[in-house]
């Protein structure tokens, strides 16, 4: 079976639908709004007031709802926006290929049509880190600061292949097959929403174009001028020590992107640390807000 289709199947089996309907009914009703692009609609939710506006871009297979705890914690301090990339969560499917360049173009268009004004403080998780880097490098006047949370790294693709890693990307997929009772309510809602056909195909498209996005980031976003906080996991269940050391090295190397960078380790956290340790992300954003103000 093709690896992308196998991952899609895992998504479809990730959440017991009966439990999901019983436990997360309120969370799967959109609380935000929709903006129409030329080809499809994107869902977004903005709360709070103040500048700079924080914009959160989820990882591969993620969605806006799983960032609710971080978003609501930051809302008293500034304006915070989450959104679903094309195909995920409540957003419509979008045109292929789903690359970092396309994702950034659609995000900028969404923000403009929604009336949100730059500069933004970007938070990018996993694949969303590619998008944050690309936007900051290509549109520096629109980005005030960045937080990279367990960001994908262009160098991970060839290095992981060289070590015999079976996955084509550096994404921890444990959450896709985790029991519903082991997830937070917001994580269950995100998993349920992204078990739908459109989200599975969006994820397969992003996976198929992961190497292309990595190349775009490597060549088009070699550095940024904005202040930067890089947050890395402490441990990852089921991963071997050598691979974890390699991943930590790659994460720490991201601090070289900016002359104003800081490295943070979320002790006891795995790849989805925004779910298990949301306070680490909240503290990093607040730190940058204080600097910028």
ZIHU-V736611 format. One record per helix or strand of 3 or more residues. SS is the DSSP state (hx for helix, st for strand). FROM is the first residue (numbers start at 1). LEN is the number of residues. If there is no record, write none. Layout:
# ZIHU-V736611
SS,FROM,LEN + SS,FROM,LEN
This chain:
# ZIHU-V736611
hx,3,10 + hx,17,8 + st,33,4 + st,41,7 + st,53,5 + hx,64,11 + st,80,4 + hx,100,14 + st,120,6 + hx,127,12 + hx,140,3 + st,143,7 + hx,156,7 + hx,174,3 + hx,180,3 + hx,185,9 + hx,197,12 + hx,210,11 + st,227,7 + hx,241,17 + st,261,6 + hx,273,4 + hx,278,15
